[in-house]
Structure formats: C-alpha cells, structure tokens
Amino acid sequence: MAEPDALIQTVHDIVQRHGGLPTRLLQILRDVQDCLTWLSPEALERVAQELDISPVKVHSVAEFYSFLYTAPRGSYDILFSDNITDRMLGNRELLHYLCDRLGIGIGETRADGVVTVGTTSCTGMCDQGPAALVNGYALTRLDQPRLDRIVERVNGQIPLTQWPREFFEVVSNIRRADILLGRHFADGAALRAVLKRGPEAILEEMVKSGLRGQGGAGFRSGAKWVSCRNAPGEVKYVVCNADEGEPGTFKDRVLMQEFADLVFEGMTLCGRVIGARQGFVYLRGEYRYLLDALQATLQRRREAGLLGEAILGDPTFSFDIDIHLGAGAYVCGEESALIESLEGKHGVPRIRPPFPTTHGYLNKPTVVNNVETFATAAKIAVEGGAWFASRGTAESKGTKLLSLSGDCERPGIYEYPFGVTVRRVLEDCGARDAQGIQMAGPAGHMISAKQFDRRICFEDLATGGSFMVFDQSRDILDGIRNFTHFFVHESCGFCTPCRVGTSLLRDLVTKVHTGHGTRYDLEEMRKLGQIMRVACHCGLGQTAPNPVLDSLDQFPESWERRLRATTFEPAFDLDAALEQARQLTGRDDSDAHWREQELTTGATP
C-alpha cells in the first residue's frame, strides 16, 4: 500500500482530474484502485474528504460493485467467466487447472500477494470462450497451453503490456449483416441531415420508422424522444446504455468495437433533436479493453467537427460525450439504476413514475437508449422512416441483432429482419441438434424444439439479443442452476422479494438438481416464481424466475427424472447437522440421532 503522503497525493490528483465532482465517484474509485490495487479504508476516507461527502456513502458505493475491492487482491486479478456457455466449453476444468498450476484455491489470493483467481458472472465473450479477465482486460479462447503461458508470466511478474497480444484478441464474428451492419454509412451524414431538415422533421421520421428500443423492453424510441423534447427545462441529457450484462449477449460489444462512429452519431443526433448538449456512454466494466479506442474515436470526431462546440460549423449545435465505465453490477443495465450509478450512487432502480424522459440524470429530462437503438437512429435520419419500416413485421419494424452462442458451429452476430423464425436462425448458425434455446439471457424465455417455428419479434418472442443453444447432449437443469446462481449474485438487494426470492429459488433448484427434490419442491418453485413476478421492485427481479418457470413447462421431463419417490424431503438434514455435537460429546447412541419416524409421530429425542 502507498505511504500516507503518497496516498493523499494520489487521491487528490485523481479527484481533481475528475473535476472534484461527487457524480464521478464510481470513476474516481476505479482510478484509485488502479493506482493502489485495492480500496483501503484510508483511501476511501481520503476520497470522502476530497469530495466533501459522507465516508459512509463512499464505503457503501465501493462495496456495492463487484469489481471494486475493499480487501487486498493480487497484482494479477484473474476472474474466469462463469456463464453457462463458458461452462459448456469446459471452463471449470480450466479454472481448476490454472489454480493447481498457481498453487492457489478458487477465490483466494496467493500468500505472496502476486495473484488472485476467482470467477465473474459473464465477460460478454460467449462467442470466443472460455474467457476470463485479468486486471479488467479480456482474455479469450483459453486452453491449457495458453494457461501454461499465462502462469509463466504471472510467476515471472511480467507486466500485462508485455503479454502476447493474441491473449487479448477479441474478434467480432459478424456472420450475417443486413441494413444496420451491411449498409455503408458516411460519418456526419445523420448530422448533416438534421441540420438540413431540422429536428422536428427528423423526429417525425423516427416516429414513422416504428423503431423500438433494442435493449429488449421495446418502448417506441420516437415517443421517448418526443417526451424528452417536450419536457420543461433547458438542460437535458442523452445516455447510451452499453451495460449489456445479460449472459449470452454481446451485440453491443461488437457495435462499440466496429461501429462506434455510428453509435456516437446517433447519440449526437438525439442531442440535437431533444435539445441536449451532453451525452454519456455507460460502458460495461467487462468491456474495459474498448475504452482507449472509444476515447480516441471521440477525439477524432471532435477534431473533424462532428462533436463538441459548433458541430459542422453551426454555432447553435454543441454536444459532447463522456464515457463512464461500470464496475460489475448487472442491475445497472436497468435504465434508472444506470442513472443512479452515473450520479455516483448505488445502482438501485428508482420507483417510476416519474420516468427518465422528465426526471432522469440529475433529475433533468434524459433519453436513455441502447447501443443498437442509437446506431439505428443515425441510419434512419439519413435513409428515412419508411425505409426502415419496410423491413420486419407489423409491430416490430426493421432488423434485430442476435448474439449466438452455445452448441452451434458458427457463434457470433447475426442480423435479421424482425419476424425470422427460431428454426431459420438455428440452421444458419449450424445448430443441428438443438433441444432448447434460452432467448434474451437468463431473464428471457426458454423454449423447446416444439416451439422452433415461433418468430423473433415483439408480437411473439421478444429479445434483447441473446440466443444460447443447448443440444441434445446437455442437461437443461445445469443451465437453470447456473442462471439461478447468477441472479442471487447479481441481485442489488434493495427489495425483499428479489433478495430472498432469488436465494430460495436457487436452493430449491439445487435440491432437485442434486437428486433430493420432490413434486412438492416443484410446486414451491412455481409459487415462489409467481410471487417474484408481481412483487419485485424492478423488471430484473420480476424476470429472475423466468428460466425456472419456463423450463418447468417446456422441459418437465428434465425435472421429473431428478425427483425422489417420496412426497417430501426436507432441504435441511438435521441428523447430519448433529454430527459435530455427537463428536464433541462422544455419543453415538440412538438418542443422539434424529430418527426419521419422529417426523410423523411428533416425538422428540
């Protein structure tokens, strides 16, 4: 740890670099941790003093995000992706192999302080796993030979900058392109269109297009922009939600890597239409590797007159973009939780109404849209609403990007007009033996082969973009169990139905998965899932039971074959729990055991 004077100076310099703004608290804590390797009590106290805010607030924010550490970690912090698709690729065997080679346990820091190895929910690299993060940077296509080379560099304490570049290579794997990915776009075209035609005309084209939010919720984007434009107040904001934390989803990663100009142009266009001068990209913490390139793209756009003051020479058109890096909180994918995080707080969803279009960032009117939505909006401004609406279905206009992973020959990104069938997608990606699909991540829908002729659109199967394939060799319950653990880990803990419900659901699934469940437990899952759907505070908690409830309907045989013949078996083994007491007292007679018949007679030992 840094000496007291050095720590004080380090924190002071970082806070000043962020303008001394409490709204930058998360970014400040990330930078402090990068310099000091962890957030010590002294460092957190100093941040609070520099920002003149409560130390309790600083501590609570630091403890909320999984990528912020309030205990020492190794100089190399390695986190294996524990998404189900990584597990399907053998990540658990690789994780144990790496730990054995490093002489360390999972979740532990080695005694010499050089390395820590643990897990994280999903790195967004599902098409090129098994994957991991090292000090926040993505490692892809892991295998034993690559891990051997990593071990050599860790033990030799070689800086990451000197590691082979192929360790960190992230490819885009665009397999099918349509009007968004496959049509040429000239930088500045959308901005010239709005300057030529005016904000009202472009807004009319947005409404005419029928574009709906591409993050999964499907709210009509034109209506959102109209609401924000008409909201009172001179100060307004544009926010791009690039926090795609849903396991199995990586389309926004590809857009930010290959089409960043298009995304930034869509944000700038939105700023002109609604009257905003400032935009933010909330970039998923797992995509830290993109940060430098995105900052360079922003600077290049400023130098080209496409961003900043007097855009394209118009003194009335000013708009700039700042990037905020997340820190491992799935709940921040929900737009109001994202805004809370942008403001330097816990990422806890707000009670709505009011909605962000009238009371968003800093309580000002704010448009929050997905990465794909902004990219599409830029093209609509140039090509027109009717052009976009000519694709898709009656209620789902245009195209959709799908992130394909799991048991298929060609994982990657596929763009289709809305209305494409699941079967067509499976044929294109080489999924020849699929028994089931998890759509839209764990919070979405699980469907069996008898539903493969359903269509991907808001009228039928809505999706934010995730498409995980399970072939006939897979046990569906392995995936369900992984999803329930994910929701326990990622619950923000704000409301009891989610905080407690996710844990109870996980325990019930584990009980059945390990061969101790009965029909009673299946009914308890249904009851608990229905309670969560209506009682949880936000949409993330309300959708957490989806994989369990869907699989009970779609794959009943997977549950049935795991059940015990008995009508009920307690989840807690009282006799086993008494074993330590028997050993301490030296007793092993019948009265020192819980007898099964006492469950029915009511007798006590």
C-alpha positions in Angstrom: 0.0 0.0 0.0 1.1 3.5 -0.7 2.7 5.6 2.1 0.3 8.1 3.7 1.7 11.1 1.8 1.8 9.3 -1.5 -1.8 8.0 -0.9 -3.1 11.5 -0.2 -1.4 12.9 -3.3 -2.6 10.1 -5.5 -6.3 10.5 -4.4 -6.0 14.3 -4.7 -4.7 14.1 -8.2 -7.4 11.6 -9.3 -10.2 13.6 -7.8 -9.0 16.8 -9.4 -8.8 15.1 -12.7 -12.5 14.3 -12.4 -13.3 17.9 -11.5 -13.9 17.2 -7.9 -17.5 16.1 -8.8 -19.3 13.7 -6.5 -21.2 12.4 -9.6 -17.8 11.0 -10.7 -17.5 8.9 -7.6 -17.5 5.5 -9.3 -14.9 6.6 -11.9 -12.8 8.1 -9.1 -12.9 4.8 -7.1 -11.9 2.8 -10.2 -8.9 5.1 -10.9 -7.8 5.0 -7.2 -8.0 1.2 -7.3 -6.0 1.1 -10.5 -3.2 3.1 -8.8 -3.3 1.4 -5.4 -4.5 -2.1 -6.4 -7.4 -2.0 -3.8 -9.5 0.5 -1.9 -8.1 0.6 1.6 -10.1 2.3 4.5 -7.5 5.1 4.3 -8.0 5.6 0.6 -11.8 5.6 0.9 -11.7 8.1 3.8 -9.4 10.4 1.7 -11.8 10.2 -1.3 -14.7 11.3 1.0 -12.6 14.2 2.3 -11.6 15.3 -1.2 -15.2 15.2 -2.4 -16.7 16.6 0.9 -19.2 13.8 1.1 -20.0 11.2 3.8 -17.5 8.5 4.3 -20.4 6.1 4.7 -21.6 6.9 1.2 -18.1 6.3 -0.3 -17.7 3.0 1.6 -21.2 1.8 0.6 -20.6 2.6 -3.1 -17.3 0.8 -3.0 -18.9 -2.3 -1.5 -21.8 -2.4 -4.0 -19.8 -3.0 -7.2 -18.2 -6.4 -7.6 -15.1 -5.0 -9.4 -14.2 -2.7 -6.6 -12.2 -4.3 -3.8 -12.2 -3.3 -0.2 -9.7 -6.1 0.7 -6.3 -6.7 -0.9 -6.1 -8.6 -4.1 -3.2 -10.0 -6.1 -1.2 -7.9 -8.5 -2.8 -10.1 -11.2 -6.5 -10.4 -10.6 -7.9 -13.2 -12.8 -11.6 -13.7 -13.0 -12.9 -16.7 -15.0 -16.2 -16.1 -16.8 -18.8 -18.5 -15.2 -21.5 -18.1 -17.8 -23.2 -21.3 -18.8 -21.8 -21.1 -22.3 -18.3 -20.9 -20.9 -19.1 -23.9 -18.7 -20.2 -25.8 -21.8 -16.8 -25.1 -23.3 -15.0 -26.6 -20.3 -14.1 -23.5 -18.2 -14.4 -25.3 -14.8 -11.7 -27.8 -15.8 -9.5 -24.9 -17.0 -10.2 -22.9 -13.8 -9.1 -25.8 -11.6 -6.1 -26.4 -13.9 -5.0 -22.8 -13.5 -5.4 -22.8 -9.7 -3.4 -26.0 -9.5 -0.6 -24.6 -11.6 -0.5 -21.4 -9.5 -0.8 -23.2 -6.2 -4.0 -21.3 -5.1 -7.6 -22.0 -4.3 -10.6 -20.5 -6.2 -11.5 -17.2 -4.7 -8.1 -16.9 -2.9 -5.1 -14.6 -3.1 -1.8 -16.4 -3.0 0.3 -15.9 0.1 2.9 -13.9 -1.8 0.2 -11.4 -2.9 1.1 -11.9 -6.6 -2.2 -13.4 -7.9 -5.9 -13.8 -7.1 -8.1 -16.2 -9.0 -11.9 -16.1 -8.9 -15.0 -16.1 -11.1 -17.3 -13.5 -12.5 -20.8 -13.9 -14.0 -20.1 -13.3 -17.7 -17.5 -11.4 -19.6 -19.6 -10.9 -22.8 -17.2 -13.1 -24.8 -19.6 -16.0 -25.2 -18.7 -16.5 -28.9 -15.0 -16.9 -28.1 -14.8 -18.6 -24.7 -13.7 -19.9 -22.4 -12.9 -16.4 -21.4 -11.6 -14.5 -18.3 -10.5 -11.1 -17.2 -7.0 -10.2 -15.9 -6.9 -6.8 -14.2 -10.1 -6.0 -16.0 -8.9 -6.9 -19.5 -10.4 -9.7 -21.6 -8.6 -13.0 -22.2 -10.3 -15.1 -24.9 -10.1 -18.7 -26.2 -8.4 -20.1 -23.2 -7.0 -23.6 -23.2 -4.3 -25.4 -21.2 -1.3 -24.4 -23.4 -2.5 -20.7 -23.1 -2.9 -21.1 -19.4 0.6 -22.5 -19.1 2.0 -19.4 -20.8 -0.1 -17.2 -18.5 1.2 -19.0 -15.4 4.8 -18.3 -16.6 4.1 -14.6 -16.9 2.3 -14.3 -13.6 5.1 -16.2 -11.8 7.6 -14.0 -13.6 5.6 -10.9 -12.7 5.7 -9.8 -16.4 3.6 -6.6 -16.9 0.4 -7.1 -19.0 1.8 -4.7 -21.6 4.4 -7.3 -22.4 2.0 -10.3 -22.6 1.3 -11.6 -26.2 -1.4 -9.6 -27.9 -3.2 -12.7 -29.1 -4.1 -13.4 -25.4 -6.3 -10.3 -25.5 -7.6 -10.6 -29.1 -11.4 -10.0 -29.3 -12.9 -10.7 -32.7 -16.3 -9.6 -33.8 -17.6 -12.7 -35.6 -20.2 -10.9 -37.7 -21.9 -13.8 -39.5 -24.9 -12.1 -41.2 -25.4 -8.5 -42.0 -28.5 -6.6 -43.1 -29.4 -2.9 -43.2 -27.6 -1.9 -40.0 -24.3 -3.8 -40.3 -24.1 -4.2 -44.0 -25.0 -0.8 -45.4 -22.4 1.9 -45.8 -22.6 5.0 -43.7 -20.6 8.2 -44.1 -19.6 9.9 -40.8 -21.6 13.0 -40.3 -24.4 12.1 -42.7 -27.0 12.0 -39.9 -25.8 15.3 -38.5 -26.0 17.0 -41.9 -29.5 15.6 -42.3 -30.7 17.1 -39.1 -29.1 20.4 -39.8 -30.7 20.5 -43.3 -34.2 19.3 -42.4 -34.5 20.4 -38.8 -35.1 18.4 -35.5 -38.8 18.3 -36.0 -38.6 16.6 -39.4 -36.0 14.0 -38.1 -38.2 13.4 -35.1 -41.1 12.7 -37.4 -39.0 10.2 -39.3 -38.1 8.5 -36.0 -41.8 8.1 -35.2 -42.7 7.0 -38.7 -39.9 4.3 -38.6 -41.6 2.4 -35.7 -38.1 1.9 -34.1 -38.4 0.3 -30.7 -35.8 0.0 -28.0 -33.3 -2.7 -28.9 -32.3 -3.5 -25.4 -35.3 -5.7 -25.0 -38.0 -3.6 -23.4 -39.3 -2.5 -26.8 -40.6 1.0 -25.9 -41.1 3.1 -29.0 -37.9 5.3 -29.4 -39.7 8.1 -31.2 -42.2 8.5 -28.4 -39.3 8.6 -25.9 -37.5 11.3 -27.8 -40.8 13.3 -28.2 -41.4 13.1 -24.4 -38.0 14.3 -23.6 -38.0 17.1 -26.2 -41.3 18.4 -24.8 -40.3 18.2 -21.1 -39.7 21.5 -19.5 -36.2 22.7 -18.7 -33.2 23.9 -20.6 -30.8 21.2 -19.5 -31.3 17.7 -20.9 -29.1 14.6 -21.3 -28.6 11.7 -23.7 -27.4 8.4 -22.2 -26.3 5.3 -24.1 -26.8 2.1 -22.2 -23.8 -0.1 -23.1 -24.0 -2.1 -20.0 -25.2 -5.4 -21.6 -24.8 -7.6 -18.6 -27.3 -10.3 -19.7 -25.3 -13.5 -20.1 -25.1 -14.6 -23.7 -25.4 -11.1 -25.1 -22.5 -9.4 -26.9 -24.0 -7.5 -29.8 -23.4 -4.1 -28.2 -19.7 -5.1 -27.7 -19.4 -5.7 -31.4 -21.2 -2.4 -32.3 -18.9 -0.4 -30.0 -15.8 -2.2 -31.4 -16.7 -2.0 -35.1 -19.3 0.8 -35.4 -18.5 3.3 -32.7 -18.8 6.2 -35.0 -22.4 5.2 -35.9 -23.3 4.9 -32.2 -21.8 8.3 -31.3 -23.5 9.8 -34.3 -26.9 8.5 -33.2 -26.3 10.0 -29.7 -25.3 13.4 -31.2 -28.4 13.3 -33.4 -30.5 12.7 -30.4 -28.9 15.6 -28.6 -29.8 17.9 -31.4 -33.4 16.6 -31.6 -34.2 16.9 -27.9 -32.0 19.9 -27.1 -29.3 18.3 -25.1 -25.6 19.3 -25.0 -24.2 16.4 -23.0 -24.2 12.7 -23.5 -22.9 9.8 -21.6 -21.9 6.2 -22.6 -22.3 3.8 -19.7 -19.8 1.2 -20.8 -19.9 -2.3 -19.2 -17.0 -2.8 -16.9 -16.1 -6.1 -18.7 -15.5 -4.1 -21.8 -12.7 -2.1 -20.4 -10.5 -3.1 -23.3 -12.6 -0.9 -25.5 -12.1 2.3 -23.5 -8.9 3.7 -25.1 -10.2 3.1 -28.6 -13.5 4.7 -27.9 -11.8 7.7 -26.3 -9.7 8.0 -29.4 -12.8 7.9 -31.7 -14.4 10.6 -29.7 -11.4 12.8 -30.0 -11.2 12.2 -33.7 -14.8 13.2 -34.1 -14.2 16.4 -32.2 -11.3 17.2 -34.5 -13.5 16.6 -37.5 -16.2 18.9 -36.2 -18.6 16.1 -35.5 -18.6 16.5 -31.8 -18.0 19.3 -29.3 -18.7 23.0 -29.9 -20.2 24.3 -33.2 -20.7 21.0 -34.8 -20.3 21.2 -38.6 -19.7 24.9 -38.2 -23.2 25.6 -36.7 -22.8 27.8 -33.6 -26.2 26.6 -32.3 -25.2 22.9 -32.4 -23.0 21.8 -29.5 -22.9 18.3 -28.0 -20.2 16.2 -26.3 -19.9 12.7 -25.0 -18.3 11.3 -21.9 -17.7 7.6 -21.1 -18.4 6.2 -17.7 -17.0 2.7 -17.0 -19.2 0.3 -15.0 -17.8 -1.9 -12.2 -19.6 -5.2 -12.4 -23.3 -4.7 -11.5 -25.8 -6.4 -13.6 -28.7 -4.3 -12.2 -27.1 -1.2 -13.8 -28.5 -2.5 -17.1 -31.9 -1.2 -15.9 -32.1 2.4 -17.0 -32.9 4.1 -13.7 -30.3 2.0 -11.9 -27.8 3.1 -14.6 -28.7 6.7 -14.0 -28.2 6.3 -10.2 -24.7 4.8 -11.0 -23.9 7.7 -13.3 -24.7 10.1 -10.4 -22.1 8.3 -8.2 -24.5 6.2 -6.2 -25.5 2.6 -5.8 -27.1 1.2 -8.9 -30.5 0.7 -7.3 -33.6 1.1 -9.6 -35.8 4.0 -9.0 -39.5 4.0 -8.3 -41.3 5.0 -11.5 -43.1 7.3 -12.4 -41.6 9.8 -12.9 -39.7 8.4 -15.9 -36.2 9.4 -17.1 -37.6 11.4 -20.0 -38.8 14.0 -17.5 -36.7 13.2 -14.4 -33.5 11.4 -15.3 -29.9 12.2 -14.8 -29.6 14.9 -12.1 -33.4 15.0 -12.2 -33.3 16.5 -15.7 -35.0 15.2 -18.8 -33.0 12.3 -20.2 -33.2 9.9 -23.1 -31.7 6.5 -22.3 -31.4 4.2 -25.3 -29.5 1.0 -26.1 -26.3 1.0 -28.2 -28.2 -0.7 -31.1 -31.0 1.8 -30.9 -28.7 4.8 -31.3 -26.8 3.2 -34.2 -30.1 2.5 -36.0 -31.4 6.0 -35.3 -28.4 7.5 -37.2 -29.3 5.4 -40.3 -33.0 6.4 -40.1 -32.1 10.1 -40.1 -30.3 9.5 -43.5 -32.5 6.9 -45.1 -35.9 7.8 -43.7 -38.5 6.2 -41.5 -40.3 4.5 -44.4 -37.1 2.8 -45.5 -36.6 1.3 -42.0 -40.3 0.3 -41.6 -40.3 -1.6 -44.9 -38.5 -4.4 -43.0 -39.8 -6.5 -40.2 -43.4 -7.1 -39.1 -46.5 -5.0 -38.3 -45.4 -4.3 -34.7 -41.7 -4.9 -35.0 -40.1 -2.8 -37.7 -36.6 -3.1 -39.0 -33.9 -5.6 -38.1 -32.5 -7.2 -34.9 -29.0 -8.2 -33.9 -28.7 -11.6 -32.3 -25.8 -12.9 -30.3 -25.5 -16.6 -31.0 -23.5 -18.9 -28.7 -23.6 -22.3 -27.2 -23.9 -25.5 -29.2 -23.6 -24.2 -32.7 -20.9 -24.4 -35.4 -20.7 -20.6 -36.1 -21.3 -18.5 -33.0 -21.3 -14.8 -33.4 -23.5 -11.9 -34.5 -26.5 -12.3 -36.9 -28.7 -9.5 -38.2 -32.2 -10.5 -39.3 -35.4 -8.6 -40.2 -37.9 -9.0 -37.3 -40.2 -12.0 -37.9 -37.4 -14.5 -38.6 -38.2 -18.0 -37.2 -36.0 -19.6 -34.5 -35.6 -22.6 -36.8 -34.0 -20.4 -39.6 -31.6 -18.9 -37.1 -30.6 -22.4 -35.9 -30.0 -23.5 -39.5 -27.8 -20.5 -40.3 -25.6 -20.9 -37.2 -25.1 -24.6 -37.6 -27.1 -25.8 -34.6 -28.1 -29.2 -35.9 -29.2 -31.0 -32.8 -30.8 -28.3 -30.6 -33.1 -29.4 -27.8 -33.7 -25.9 -26.4 -32.9 -22.2 -26.7 -32.5 -19.6 -23.9 -33.6 -16.3 -25.5 -32.8 -12.9 -24.2 -30.4 -14.2 -21.5 -31.5 -15.8 -18.2 -34.2 -13.2 -17.8 -35.7 -14.1 -21.1 -37.5 -17.1 -22.4 -36.6 -20.8 -22.6 -38.2 -22.7 -25.5 -38.1 -26.3 -26.5 -37.8 -27.8 -30.0 -41.6 -27.9 -30.4 -41.5 -24.1 -30.5 -38.7 -23.5 -33.0 -41.2 -22.2 -35.6 -42.0 -19.2 -33.4 -40.9 -15.8 -34.7 -38.5 -13.4 -33.2 -40.5 -10.1 -32.8 -42.3 -8.2 -30.1 -45.5 -9.9 -31.0 -44.1 -13.3 -30.3 -40.6 -13.8 -28.9 -39.1 -10.5 -27.8 -35.4 -10.4 -27.1 -32.6 -8.0 -26.3 -30.4 -10.1 -28.5 -29.1 -13.2 -26.6 -29.6 -16.6 -28.2 -28.0 -19.5 -26.3 -28.3 -23.0 -27.8 -28.4 -26.3 -25.9 -28.1 -29.5 -27.9 -29.4 -33.0 -27.0 -26.3 -33.8 -25.0 -26.9 -31.1 -22.4 -28.8 -31.4 -19.2 -31.1 -28.4 -19.2 -31.1 -28.2 -15.4 -27.3 -27.5 -15.5 -28.2 -24.2 -17.3 -31.1 -23.5 -15.0 -29.0 -23.9 -11.9 -26.3 -21.6 -13.4 -28.9 -19.0 -14.0 -30.3 -19.1 -10.5 -26.9 -18.7 -9.0 -26.4 -15.7 -11.4 -29.5 -13.9 -10.1 -28.5 -14.4 -6.5 -25.1 -12.9 -7.2 -26.5 -10.0 -9.2 -29.5 -9.0 -7.1 -29.0 -5.5 -5.9 -30.6 -6.4 -2.6 -32.9 -3.5 -2.5 -36.2 -5.4 -2.2 -37.0 -8.5 -0.2 -38.9 -10.4 -2.9 -35.7 -10.4 -5.1 -33.1 -10.6 -2.4 -34.7 -13.5 -0.6 -36.7 -15.0 -3.5 -33.6 -15.5 -5.7 -31.8 -17.3 -2.9 -34.8 -19.5 -2.1 -35.3 -20.4 -5.8 -31.6 -21.2 -6.1 -31.8 -23.6 -3.1 -34.9 -25.3 -4.5 -33.3 -25.8 -7.9 -30.1 -27.1 -6.3 -32.1 -29.5 -4.1 -33.8 -31.0 -7.2 -30.6 -30.9 -9.3 -28.7 -33.0 -6.7 -31.5 -35.6 -6.5 -33.2 -34.6 -3.3 -36.3 -32.9 -4.7 -39.9 -33.9 -4.8 -43.1 -32.7 -6.5 -43.7 -30.5 -3.5 -40.5 -28.6 -4.4 -41.6 -28.1 -8.0 -44.9 -26.6 -6.8 -42.9 -24.4 -4.4 -40.8 -23.1 -7.3 -44.0 -22.2 -9.2 -45.5 -20.3 -6.2 -42.3 -18.5 -5.4 -41.7 -17.5 -9.1 -45.2 -16.1 -9.4 -44.7 -14.1 -6.2 -41.4 -12.6 -7.5 -43.0 -11.7 -10.8 -45.6 -9.4 -9.1 -43.7 -8.3 -6.0 -40.2 -7.4 -7.0 -39.3 -3.8 -7.2 -37.9 -3.7 -10.8 -38.1 -5.7 -14.0 -34.8 -7.5 -13.3 -36.2 -9.2 -10.2 -39.6 -9.8 -11.9 -37.9 -11.7 -14.7 -35.4 -13.6 -12.5 -37.7 -16.7 -12.1 -38.3 -16.9 -15.9 -35.8 -19.7 -16.6 -37.2 -21.9 -13.8 -40.9 -21.3 -14.7 -40.3 -21.7 -18.4 -38.3 -24.9 -18.0 -41.0 -26.4 -15.8 -43.4 -26.0 -18.7 -41.1 -26.7 -21.6 -38.8 -29.4 -20.2 -40.9 -31.2 -17.5 -39.0 -34.5 -18.1 -35.7 -32.9 -17.1 -37.2 -32.1 -13.7 -39.1 -35.4 -13.4 -36.1 -37.7 -13.7 -34.3 -35.9 -10.9 -37.2 -36.3 -8.3 -37.2 -38.6 -5.3 -40.1 -41.0 -4.9 -41.1 -39.6 -1.6 -43.7 -36.9 -1.4 -41.5 -34.6 0.7 -37.9 -34.4 1.7 -36.6 -31.6 3.9 -33.9 -29.4 2.4 -32.1 -29.4 5.8 -30.6 -32.6 7.1 -31.0 -32.3 10.9 -29.3 -35.6 11.7 -26.2 -34.6 9.7 -26.2 -31.2 11.4 -26.0 -33.0 14.8 -22.8 -34.9 13.8 -20.4 -32.3 15.2 -22.3 -32.3 18.6 -22.0 -36.2 18.6 -18.3 -36.0 18.1 -17.8 -33.3 20.8 -19.8 -35.3 23.3 -18.5 -38.7 22.3 -22.1 -40.0 21.9 -23.4 -42.1 19.1 -26.3 -43.9 20.7 -29.8 -43.9 19.2 -31.0 -40.9 21.3 -28.2 -38.8 19.8 -29.7 -39.3 16.3 -32.7 -37.7 14.8 -35.0 -40.6 13.9 -36.9 -40.3 10.7 -40.1 -41.7 12.2 -40.2 -38.8 14.6 -41.2 -36.5 11.6 -44.5 -38.3 11.6 -45.0 -39.1 15.3 -44.1 -35.7 16.6 -41.7 -37.3 19.2 -38.5 -35.5 20.2 -35.2 -37.2 21.1 
